[in-house]
Amino acid sequence: MNKRSDARRIEHIYCMMSKRLERRALLFIGLLLILVILCQLLLLVPDLKKIMTTIDRLEGTPIHMQSNSKDQNG
């Protein structure tokens, strides 16, 4: 009888801890999702995009700029 009550108590503690951990994990995932969306929205602003990323400087001139210069020269 004592073993059975100990097992139930341990099971109850495990369920409580797993619910807390699950709740915290879901909150953390939600926070990360909000941060990803916020960063993606910030990348839409051209001035912030230049500060946040280095890839634009490494790519060269954009395609629409190249096609406009060819039209003017040709």
C-alpha positions as CSV (number, residue, x, y, z in Angstrom):
1,M,0.0,0.0,0.0
2,N,2.8,2.4,0.8
3,K,4.5,1.7,-2.5
4,R,1.3,2.4,-4.4
5,S,0.9,5.8,-2.7
6,D,4.5,6.6,-3.3
7,A,4.1,5.8,-7.0
8,R,1.0,7.9,-7.2
9,R,2.8,10.8,-5.5
10,I,5.8,10.5,-7.8
11,E,3.4,10.3,-10.8
12,H,1.6,13.4,-9.6
13,I,4.9,15.3,-9.2
14,Y,6.0,14.2,-12.6
15,C,2.7,15.4,-14.2
16,M,3.0,18.8,-12.5
17,M,6.6,19.3,-13.6
18,S,5.9,18.2,-17.2
19,K,3.0,20.6,-17.4
20,R,5.1,23.4,-16.2
21,L,7.9,22.5,-18.6
22,E,5.5,22.2,-21.5
23,R,4.0,25.6,-20.7
24,R,7.4,27.2,-20.6
25,A,8.5,25.5,-23.8
26,L,5.4,26.8,-25.6
27,L,6.0,30.3,-24.3
28,F,9.6,30.1,-25.4
29,I,8.6,28.9,-28.9
30,G,6.0,31.7,-29.1
31,L,8.5,34.3,-28.1
32,L,11.0,33.0,-30.8
33,L,8.2,33.1,-33.4
34,I,7.4,36.7,-32.5
35,L,11.1,37.6,-32.7
36,V,11.4,36.0,-36.1
37,I,8.4,37.9,-37.4
38,L,9.7,41.2,-35.9
39,C,13.1,40.7,-37.5
40,Q,11.6,39.9,-40.9
41,L,9.5,43.0,-40.7
42,L,12.5,45.1,-39.8
43,L,14.4,43.7,-42.8
44,L,11.7,45.3,-45.0
45,V,13.0,48.8,-44.1
46,P,15.9,49.5,-46.5
47,D,18.0,51.5,-44.0
48,L,17.7,48.9,-41.3
49,K,18.5,46.1,-43.8
50,K,21.8,47.7,-44.6
51,I,22.7,47.8,-40.9
52,M,21.4,44.3,-40.1
53,T,22.8,42.3,-43.1
54,T,26.1,42.4,-45.0
55,I,24.9,40.3,-47.9
56,D,23.5,43.3,-49.8
57,R,26.9,44.9,-50.0
58,L,28.5,41.7,-51.3
59,E,25.9,41.0,-54.0
60,G,26.7,44.0,-56.3
61,T,24.1,46.1,-58.1
62,P,20.5,45.0,-58.1
63,I,19.0,43.6,-61.3
64,H,16.5,46.4,-61.7
65,M,19.4,48.9,-61.6
66,Q,21.3,47.0,-64.2
67,S,18.4,46.9,-66.6
68,N,17.7,50.6,-66.2
69,S,21.3,51.5,-67.0
70,K,21.4,49.3,-70.0
71,D,18.2,50.9,-71.4
72,Q,19.7,54.3,-71.0
73,N,23.0,53.4,-72.6
74,G,21.6,51.2,-75.4
